[in-house]
Amino acid sequence: MLAAAAAGAAIGILLAPEKGSELRRKIKDGIDEVMEDVSELLALGKDEMKNMYKSAQQVEHEMES
């Protein structure tokens, strides 16, 4: 979903008549935003996986008792 949004934004930027330097800056800013969003999602996923692992360990421990 993020990749599609980034692709749409890039196409919109590329079709807009602007100076090359301004266009490159906008593309870079857009890529930076997408990378930041992806990093946040990965961090959330990592935290969720840690929580699931801890829960599984607790269930395992309870089953052994």
Secondary structure, 3 states (H helix, E strand, C coil): CHHHHHHHHHHHHHHCCCCHHHHHHHHHHHHHHHHHHHHHHHHHHHHHHHHHHHHHHHHHHHHHC
